[in-house]
Amino acid sequence: MPTNAWMDVQIFEMIHNAGVVIVDLTGVRPNCFTEMGYAFGRGRKVIVTAKDGTAIPFDTGAYEATLWNLSKSTLDKISDLKQYWQRNISRPPLVVPKSIL
């Protein structure tokens, strides 16, 4: 149930308080990049996913995305995500937020 009249406010509140943020860039939607940037700026752990074949417009060599494919079995998709998680979940944040006094 929404707690706010504006969906974007609720999304940003959830990102603000999240321990991990999963961003799917399939379709290259601008709002997802804004939400991902906010998560990075808050120092959140960010999992970036996209459908295989998505042209992600940033250097994924510097920040790995996991690509998913509907033709893979569910077990293979789970295995791929677990391996990505293990490689990336302990990565330090892009920005370490300073405490607000």
N, CA, C and O of each residue as an XYZ file, in Angstrom:
404
protein
N       0.848     -1.171      0.000
C       0.000      0.000      0.000
C       0.896      1.237      0.000
O       1.748      1.378      0.878
N       0.718      2.131     -0.966
C       1.522      3.356     -0.997
C       1.318      4.197      0.258
O       0.217      4.287      0.801
N       2.406      4.806      0.699
C       2.330      5.675      1.874
C       2.401      7.144      1.492
O       2.308      8.017      2.355
N       2.566      7.424      0.194
C       2.703      8.793     -0.265
C       1.956      8.928     -1.580
O       1.827      7.954     -2.322
N       1.461     10.124     -1.877
C       0.720     10.355     -3.112
C       1.605     10.268     -4.351
O       1.098     10.058     -5.454
N       2.899     10.423     -4.191
C       3.819     10.397     -5.326
C       4.707      9.174     -5.236
O       5.423      9.000     -4.250
N       4.674      8.327     -6.249
C       5.440      7.092     -6.264
C       6.927      7.354     -6.110
O       7.609      6.616     -5.398
N       7.456      8.404     -6.769
C       8.891      8.649     -6.687
C       9.347      8.949     -5.260
O      10.453      8.566     -4.880
N       8.522      9.622     -4.469
C       8.875      9.894     -3.072
C       9.001      8.590     -2.311
O       9.949      8.398     -1.549
N       8.059      7.703     -2.514
C       8.089      6.410     -1.820
C       9.307      5.598     -2.255
O       9.945      4.962     -1.416
N       9.640      5.605     -3.529
C      10.812      4.874     -4.024
C      12.081      5.426     -3.387
O      12.927      4.657     -2.930
N      12.225      6.751     -3.349
C      13.426      7.336     -2.773
C      13.499      7.112     -1.261
O      14.590      6.949     -0.716
N      12.363      7.101     -0.586
C      12.369      6.770      0.844
C      12.852      5.344      1.060
O      13.607      5.076      1.995
N      12.421      4.430      0.200
C      12.837      3.035      0.323
C      14.336      2.902      0.046
O      15.035      2.195      0.772
N      14.835      3.570     -0.991
C      16.265      3.534     -1.303
C      17.058      4.153     -0.150
O      18.104      3.632      0.237
N      16.567      5.247      0.387
C      17.236      5.964      1.470
C      17.499      5.053      2.667
O      18.532      5.171      3.326
N      16.571      4.153      2.945
C      16.657      3.293      4.117
C      17.104      1.866      3.805
O      17.203      1.046      4.717
N      17.374      1.553      2.549
C      17.709      0.184      2.153
C      19.146     -0.184      2.502
O      20.029      0.671      2.546
N      19.360     -1.467      2.747
C      20.713     -1.983      2.925
C      21.316     -2.368      1.585
O      22.518     -2.209      1.370
N      20.482     -2.874      0.684
C      20.885     -3.275     -0.667
C      19.824     -2.778     -1.629
O      18.628     -2.872     -1.349
N      20.263     -2.245     -2.774
C      19.345     -1.768     -3.807
C      19.621     -2.549     -5.081
O      20.763     -2.618     -5.537
N      18.579     -3.136     -5.657
C      18.700     -3.851     -6.928
C      18.103     -2.963     -8.004
O      16.943     -2.559     -7.926
N      18.918     -2.665     -9.015
C      18.485     -1.806    -10.112
C      18.557     -2.609    -11.400
O      19.622     -3.115    -11.757
N      17.424     -2.734    -12.109
C      17.425     -3.407    -13.399
C      17.375     -2.349    -14.495
O      16.439     -1.552    -14.562
N      18.393     -2.353    -15.352
C      18.519     -1.309    -16.377
C      17.953     -1.726    -17.727
O      18.162     -1.035    -18.725
N      17.236     -2.851    -17.772
C      16.593     -3.275    -19.006
C      15.667     -2.163    -19.485
O      14.876     -1.630    -18.707
N      15.765     -1.821    -20.743
C      14.926     -0.753    -21.289
C      15.545      0.625    -21.136
O      15.015      1.605    -21.660
N      16.660      0.710    -20.424
C      17.419      1.949    -20.247
C      16.482      3.109    -19.892
O      16.459      4.139    -20.566
N      15.718      2.916    -18.828
C      14.765      3.926    -18.363
C      15.486      4.981    -17.525
O      16.186      4.628    -16.576
N      15.333      6.261    -17.851
C      16.044      7.315    -17.129
C      15.792      7.320    -15.624
O      16.707      7.610    -14.854
N      14.575      7.005    -15.187
C      14.291      7.021    -13.754
C      15.157      6.001    -13.012
O      15.547      6.239    -11.870
N      15.460      4.868    -13.651
C      16.295      3.852    -12.995
C      17.710      4.376    -12.776
O      18.330      4.068    -11.758
N      18.226      5.160    -13.712
C      19.560      5.737    -13.547
C      19.566      6.766    -12.409
O      20.534      6.863    -11.656
N      18.476      7.529    -12.296
C      18.366      8.494    -11.203
C      18.338      7.770     -9.868
O      19.036      8.160     -8.932
N      17.539      6.722     -9.777
C      17.436      5.945     -8.544
C      18.767      5.258     -8.218
O      19.167      5.208     -7.055
N      19.450      4.732     -9.235
C      20.748      4.102     -9.032
C      21.765      5.128     -8.528
O      22.545      4.837     -7.621
N      21.758      6.304     -9.105
C      22.672      7.364     -8.666
C      22.416      7.767     -7.227
O      23.354      8.015     -6.469
N      21.147      7.832     -6.848
C      20.814      8.167     -5.460
C      21.336      7.072     -4.525
O      21.889      7.373     -3.467
N      21.165      5.823     -4.907
C      21.644      4.707     -4.086
C      23.163      4.763     -3.944
O      23.687      4.555     -2.849
N      23.874      5.039     -5.030
C      25.332      5.177     -4.959
C      25.713      6.332     -4.033
O      26.603      6.201     -3.193
N      25.028      7.458     -4.200
C      25.325      8.627     -3.376
C      25.061      8.403     -1.897
O      25.710      9.017     -1.051
N      24.121      7.534     -1.582
C      23.819      7.193     -0.183
C      24.772      6.126      0.353
O      24.706      5.763      1.527
N      25.661      5.625     -0.513
C      26.617      4.608     -0.071
C      25.993      3.236      0.089
O      26.510      2.404      0.836
N      24.891      2.987     -0.600
C      24.214      1.701     -0.516
C      24.945      0.656     -1.351
O      25.654      0.991     -2.300
N      24.766     -0.606     -0.992
C      25.230     -1.693     -1.838
C      24.248     -1.759     -3.000
O      23.036     -1.823     -2.793
N      24.777     -1.745     -4.232
C      23.919     -1.696     -5.418
C      24.199     -2.907     -6.293
O      25.341     -3.163     -6.675
N      23.149     -3.644     -6.605
C      23.207     -4.770     -7.524
C      22.599     -4.272     -8.831
O      21.440     -3.857     -8.866
N      23.389     -4.317     -9.909
C      22.926     -3.832    -11.207
C      22.667     -5.030    -12.109
O      23.549     -5.861    -12.325
N      21.440     -5.109    -12.633
C      21.071     -6.185    -13.540
C      20.527     -5.588    -14.832
O      20.146     -4.419    -14.883
N      20.499     -6.414    -15.873
C      19.882     -6.024    -17.143
C      19.689     -7.278    -17.988
O      20.429     -8.252    -17.844
N      18.710     -7.250    -18.852
C      18.493     -8.348    -19.786
C      19.674     -8.406    -20.742
O      20.148     -7.375    -21.220
N      20.141     -9.609    -21.017
C      21.250     -9.805    -21.945
C      20.938     -9.094    -23.267
O      19.852     -9.255    -23.824
N      21.886     -8.320    -23.755
C      21.694     -7.549    -24.976
C      21.388     -6.080    -24.734
O      21.390     -5.286    -25.674
N      21.124     -5.708    -23.488
C      20.871     -4.306    -23.147
C      22.163     -3.509    -23.306
O      23.202     -3.895    -22.771
N      22.101     -2.415    -24.030
C      23.261     -1.538    -24.188
C      23.290     -0.570    -23.008
O      22.637      0.474    -23.031
N      24.051     -0.927    -21.981
C      24.135     -0.089    -20.790
C      25.089      1.070    -21.083
O      26.247      0.834    -21.426
N      24.627      2.316    -20.954
C      25.438      3.465    -21.378
C      26.448      3.954    -20.339
O      26.557      5.159    -20.109
N      27.182      3.041    -19.714
C      28.302      3.433    -18.873
C      29.291      2.292    -18.849
O      28.979      1.186    -19.292
N      30.467      2.544    -18.342
C      31.545      1.568    -18.352
C      31.274      0.454    -17.350
O      31.523      0.606    -16.155
N      30.760     -0.666    -17.850
C      30.478     -1.777    -16.946
C      31.752     -2.477    -16.507
O      31.713     -3.315    -15.606
N      32.884     -2.150    -17.126
C      34.153     -2.690    -16.653
C      34.506     -2.116    -15.291
O      35.139     -2.784    -14.474
N      34.095     -0.879    -15.048
C      34.352     -0.233    -13.767
C      33.309     -0.637    -12.732
O      33.602     -0.674    -11.537
N      32.106     -0.936    -13.181
C      31.046     -1.353    -12.269
C      30.257     -2.455    -12.960
O      29.473     -2.193    -13.873
N      30.469     -3.665    -12.525
C      29.894     -4.833    -13.195
C      28.376     -4.909    -13.038
O      27.830     -4.668    -11.962
N      27.725     -5.245    -14.125
C      26.295     -5.554    -14.108
C      26.142     -7.047    -14.387
O      26.951     -7.628    -15.111
N      25.125     -7.661    -13.824
C      24.842     -9.054    -14.143
C      23.736     -9.077    -15.188
O      22.685     -8.459    -15.014
N      23.987     -9.796    -16.268
C      23.034     -9.867    -17.367
C      22.235    -11.158    -17.270
O      22.804    -12.237    -17.103
N      20.926    -11.045    -17.375
C      20.068    -12.215    -17.293
C      19.481    -12.538    -18.654
O      19.380    -11.677    -19.528
N      19.092    -13.803    -18.817
C      18.588    -14.288    -20.095
C      17.432    -15.242    -19.809
O      17.591    -16.202    -19.055
N      16.278    -14.984    -20.402
C      15.096    -15.805    -20.153
C      15.251    -17.243    -20.640
O      14.534    -18.129    -20.175
N      16.176    -17.488    -21.567
C      16.332    -18.842    -22.087
C      17.086    -19.757    -21.117
O      17.088    -20.975    -21.297
N      17.725    -19.187    -20.096
C      18.422    -20.000    -19.102
C      17.422    -20.614    -18.131
O      16.330    -20.088    -17.920
N      17.817    -21.725    -17.555
C      16.957    -22.352    -16.545
C      16.950    -21.491    -15.281
O      17.849    -20.679    -15.062
N      15.943    -21.678    -14.472
C      15.845    -20.941    -13.217
C      17.067    -21.212    -12.349
O      17.609    -20.286    -11.745
N      17.508    -22.459    -12.277
C      18.679    -22.794    -11.467
C      19.931    -22.086    -11.968
O      20.748    -21.630    -11.167
N      20.091    -21.991    -13.303
C      21.252    -21.280    -13.855
C      21.182    -19.787    -13.546
O      22.201    -19.170    -13.238
N      19.980    -19.202    -13.627
C      19.827    -17.778    -13.308
C      20.141    -17.520    -11.834
O      20.787    -16.526    -11.502
N      19.692    -18.399    -10.965
C      19.985    -18.262     -9.536
C      21.477    -18.389     -9.296
O      22.051    -17.615     -8.529
N      22.110    -19.355     -9.942
C      23.558    -19.552     -9.798
C      24.326    -18.329    -10.279
O      25.261    -17.881     -9.614
N      23.938    -17.785    -11.433
C      24.603    -16.594    -11.970
C      24.488    -15.418    -10.999
O      25.465    -14.706    -10.769
N      23.292    -15.211    -10.428
C      23.085    -14.107     -9.504
C      23.891    -14.313     -8.221
O      24.457    -13.357     -7.690
N      23.948    -15.533     -7.724
C      24.738    -15.816     -6.521
C      26.218    -15.531     -6.764
O      26.891    -14.952     -5.912
N      26.721    -15.938     -7.925
C      28.131    -15.686     -8.247
C      28.397    -14.192     -8.357
O      29.414    -13.710     -7.857
N      27.506    -13.456     -8.998
C      27.633    -12.002     -9.101
C      27.643    -11.384     -7.706
O      28.480    -10.534     -7.401
N      26.697    -11.821     -6.854
C      26.589    -11.317     -5.479
C      27.909    -11.528     -4.742
O      28.420    -10.609     -4.102
N      28.454    -12.731     -4.830
C      29.706    -13.045     -4.135
C      30.871    -12.187     -4.632
O      31.725    -11.785     -3.842
N      30.911    -11.907     -5.932
C      31.984    -11.078     -6.497
C      31.838     -9.609     -6.117
O      32.837     -8.895     -6.032
N      30.622     -9.150     -5.891
C      30.382     -7.705     -5.803
C      29.835     -7.173     -4.486
O      29.924     -5.968     -4.250
N      29.278     -8.000     -3.625
C      28.577     -7.467     -2.461
C      29.521     -6.804     -1.456
O      29.091     -5.926     -0.708
N      30.779     -7.197     -1.420
C      31.722     -6.591     -0.470
C      32.486     -5.419     -1.063
O      33.370     -4.858     -0.415
N      32.151     -5.051     -2.286
C      32.801     -3.916     -2.943
C      32.502     -2.647     -2.142
O      31.368     -2.436     -1.712
N      33.505     -1.815     -1.945
C      33.245     -0.576     -1.199
C      32.316      0.347     -2.000
O      32.240      0.240     -3.224
N      31.618      1.245     -1.316
C      30.717      2.157     -2.040
C      31.509      3.095     -2.948
O      32.682      3.375     -2.704
N      30.844      3.574     -3.998
C      31.475      4.551     -4.895
C      31.737      5.853     -4.141
O      32.753      6.514     -4.355
N      30.809      6.208     -3.260
C      30.916      7.428     -2.464
C      30.640      7.050     -1.015
O      29.644      6.391     -0.716
N      31.518      7.468     -0.127
C      31.291      7.246      1.294
C      30.619      8.494      1.850
O      31.259      9.541      1.951
N      29.342      8.405      2.211
C      28.629      9.585      2.695
C      29.224     10.091      4.018
O      29.574      9.300      4.893
N      29.329     11.376      4.144
C      29.753     11.977      5.409
C      28.538     12.069      6.318
O      27.418     12.276      5.852
N      28.765     11.916      7.600
C      27.673     12.032      8.557
C      27.132     13.459      8.550
O      27.888     14.426      8.459
N      25.832     13.566      8.647
C      25.190     14.872      8.736
C      25.004     15.172     10.223
O      24.385     14.394     10.949
N      25.536     16.290     10.660
C      25.422     16.666     12.078
C      24.131     17.352     12.367
O      23.876     17.733     13.509
